[in-house]
């Protein structure tokens, strides 16, 4: 989705690339699909259970899927029991889901030290784990490098014990016990900065703190505890502001083209919204040091970088009319969406603009860097020593 390949992508110009780069640095292992923190224990416990039971000759990958599906049923809130908040797949159970908990949390398990890395330093994949489990009964199974998997140490070690009710069939919740809170707090406090392993990540610095009233991750409350990440975090906030303006510019351009080029009268909703977004976010966007920003996020596709650079210059010039940015936005959108691009000066563009409805296109907001998900995860550790 970051690179526009999906037909339903809403990131027309490429700002979500910036979102992902900063998010991965500030909050390693997190995802916009995360719900509750206890999944970081439940998934390793599932693997431990499967390893202990070894359901031979059943395929281990399918056996895990079955256990994970049963877990969803045990967590689903029903008739006053179970978990009412954050059960992945709980709304559709017993139907299977395309993104089950292990898929959603897999990167987090590795980044947070709940699953160790392979001997070559690479992370274990879920298919690796299935082969590793099967290696105990089929000695010929090899890993991706044709090395015997049975010689590799089991990658889940040092886990806190599952509670007694784990081995039953009754309802479970996503609430953490005090020992579980302390265990996960230690794990998350050990998560290091991706660019300097000697320094703690911002995620680790926030463990135990009350965050529910903090609206953005670059607010003063977070900057005050960010330590060596303070300057980068300020830039992340400024880049979020610039992206809000860029998103508003895109919608205003589509609205303008539909009215002026396609002769389809339009309300001025997004053009008026652009003025509001500039009034709210123009100052922090203009303050962004663009060279340092590029150092933060690394290589960007050339059309995306050009759109961001030109938008930054446009904001700093205090311009009001976004039409001078049409060319650079058109190129950025076409590089990502091809013939699905709405700004294109061809029949494809006309057709896509005919489908576009201003009232269905969301109003621009700054990038959030997964802040809502991070707060929800860390809520379960609030107050932990």
Secondary structure, DSSP 8 states (H G I E B T S, - for coil): -TTS-STT---SSSHHHHHHHHHHHHSTT--TT---TTHHHHHHHHHHHHHHH--TTS-HHHHHHHHHHHHHHHHB-BTTBSBSS--TTTTTTTS--SS-HHHHHHHHHHHTTSS---TTS----HHHHHHHHHTTT-TT-B-TTS-BGGGS--S--S-----GGGGSSS---S---HHHHHHHHHHHHT-B-SS-TTSB-HHHHTTT---TT--STTSHHHHTT-GGGHHHHHHHHHHHHHHHHHHHHHHHHHHHHHHHTS------HHHHHHHHHHHHHHHHHHT--HHHHHHHH----HHHHHHHHHHHHHHHTT---GGGGHHHHHHHHHHHHGGG-SS-SSHHHHHHHHH--GGGS-------TTHHHHHHHHHTTTT--
